[in-house]
C-alpha cells in the first residue's frame, strides 16, 4: 500500500485518554456501564463505530458517483458490539444504511454491496469481524 495519509493517536487504556497527534482528538476514555465501568468517557467501540460509519458513507459517495447515483439523502449508522468469543473478546458490526425511496430495491442493494467491497474499513474487517448489512 502506498500511504496517502497516516493518522496517529495514543491511548493508555480503556480508563484513560486518547489523543491524536494533532490534538484535535483529546478524549477521556471509560468503560461503559454494561462492561462494569462508570461510562464517564468515550470507549473504543464508539470511536470505531464513528470511523466505520464515516468511512462507509464516504465510500458510498465514491461508488455512487461511478454508478451515477445520487446519495445526498443517505445516512449510515454503525453499531459496534463487543462480547466474549472463544479466545477472549471479539467485535461485531451491524451497518445500517438508510436509503431514500429513489434507491429502494435492487439499485440500493447493489450500491450497499459495492460499497462494502470498496470501503477500507470493510476491507480491514473482512474475515475478522462479522459485519451485517441492513438496508432501511
C-alpha positions as CSV (number, residue, x, y, z in Angstrom):
1,X,0.0,0.0,0.0
2,X,1.2,3.5,-0.8
3,X,0.0,5.6,2.1
4,X,-1.6,8.9,1.3
5,X,-2.2,9.8,4.9
6,X,-1.4,8.4,8.3
7,X,-3.5,9.1,11.4
8,X,-1.6,8.9,14.7
9,X,-3.3,8.6,18.1
10,X,-2.0,7.5,21.5
11,X,-4.1,5.9,24.3
12,X,-3.3,4.4,27.6
13,X,-6.2,2.0,28.1
14,X,-10.0,2.0,28.5
15,X,-9.8,4.1,31.6
16,X,-7.5,6.8,30.4
17,X,-7.2,9.2,27.5
18,X,-7.0,9.0,23.7
19,X,-5.1,11.9,22.0
20,X,-4.4,12.4,18.3
21,X,-1.0,13.7,17.2
22,X,-2.6,17.0,16.0
23,X,-4.6,17.5,19.3
24,X,-8.0,17.5,17.5
25,X,-9.0,14.4,19.4
26,X,-8.4,14.5,23.1
27,X,-10.9,12.3,24.8
28,X,-11.4,10.8,28.3
29,X,-11.9,7.1,27.9
30,X,-14.1,5.0,30.3
31,X,-15.6,1.5,30.3
32,X,-19.3,1.6,29.5
33,X,-21.7,0.6,32.4
34,X,-22.5,-2.6,30.5
35,X,-18.9,-3.7,31.0
36,X,-18.7,-2.6,34.6
37,X,-17.4,1.0,34.1
38,X,-18.9,4.3,35.0
39,X,-19.5,5.4,31.4
40,X,-17.9,8.8,32.1
41,X,-16.0,8.9,28.8
42,X,-15.9,7.5,25.3
43,X,-14.9,4.0,24.5
44,X,-13.1,2.3,21.7
45,X,-16.3,0.8,20.3
46,X,-17.8,4.2,19.9
47,X,-14.7,5.5,18.2
48,X,-14.6,2.5,15.8
49,X,-18.4,2.9,15.1
50,X,-17.9,6.6,14.2
51,X,-14.9,5.9,12.0
52,X,-16.6,3.0,10.2
53,X,-19.8,4.9,9.6
54,X,-18.0,7.9,8.2
55,X,-15.7,5.8,6.0
56,X,-18.7,3.7,4.7
57,X,-20.7,6.9,3.9
58,X,-17.7,8.4,2.1
59,X,-17.0,5.2,0.2
60,X,-20.7,5.1,-0.8
61,X,-20.5,8.6,-2.3
62,X,-17.5,7.4,-4.3
63,X,-19.2,4.2,-5.5
64,X,-22.4,6.1,-6.3
65,X,-20.6,8.6,-8.5
66,X,-19.2,5.7,-10.5
67,X,-22.8,4.2,-10.7
68,X,-24.2,7.7,-11.5
69,X,-26.5,7.5,-8.4
70,X,-27.4,10.4,-6.1
71,X,-26.7,9.7,-2.4
72,X,-27.3,13.1,-0.8
73,X,-30.1,11.7,1.4
74,X,-28.3,8.6,2.6
75,X,-27.4,8.0,6.2
76,X,-25.1,5.4,7.7
77,X,-25.1,4.1,11.3
78,X,-22.6,1.6,12.6
79,X,-23.5,-0.4,15.6
80,X,-20.3,-2.0,17.1
81,X,-20.7,-4.7,19.7
82,X,-18.1,-6.3,22.0
83,X,-18.6,-9.7,23.5
84,X,-16.9,-12.8,24.6
85,X,-15.8,-15.2,21.9
86,X,-13.8,-18.4,22.1
87,X,-10.4,-16.7,22.7
88,X,-11.4,-13.7,24.8
89,X,-13.4,-10.8,23.3
90,X,-14.5,-10.1,19.8
91,X,-16.3,-7.4,17.9
92,X,-19.4,-7.5,15.7
93,X,-20.9,-4.8,13.5
94,X,-24.3,-4.0,12.2
95,X,-24.1,-1.4,9.4
96,X,-27.5,0.3,9.0
97,X,-27.8,2.2,5.7
98,X,-30.8,4.4,5.4
99,X,-31.7,4.9,1.7
100,X,-34.2,7.3,0.2
101,X,-37.2,5.8,-1.7
102,X,-35.4,6.5,-5.0
103,X,-32.8,3.9,-4.1
104,X,-35.2,1.2,-2.8
105,X,-34.9,-2.3,-4.1
106,X,-32.2,-3.8,-6.3
107,X,-30.4,-0.5,-7.1
108,X,-29.9,0.3,-3.4
109,X,-28.8,-3.3,-2.6
110,X,-26.2,-3.2,-5.3
111,X,-24.9,0.1,-4.1
112,X,-24.6,-1.0,-0.5
113,X,-22.9,-4.3,-1.5
114,X,-20.5,-2.5,-3.9
115,X,-19.7,0.0,-1.1
116,X,-19.0,-2.9,1.3
117,X,-16.4,-4.2,-1.2
118,X,-14.8,-0.8,-1.7
119,X,-14.8,0.7,1.8
120,X,-11.3,0.5,3.5
121,X,-12.9,-0.4,6.9
122,X,-14.9,-3.2,5.3
123,X,-11.8,-4.5,3.7
124,X,-9.9,-4.4,7.1
125,X,-12.7,-6.2,8.9
126,X,-13.4,-8.8,6.2
127,X,-12.8,-12.3,7.6
128,X,-12.1,-10.9,11.1
129,X,-15.3,-9.4,12.3
130,X,-18.9,-10.3,11.4
131,X,-20.5,-7.3,9.6
132,X,-24.2,-7.4,8.9
133,X,-25.5,-5.0,6.3
134,X,-29.0,-3.7,6.9
135,X,-30.8,-1.6,4.3
136,X,-33.5,0.6,5.7
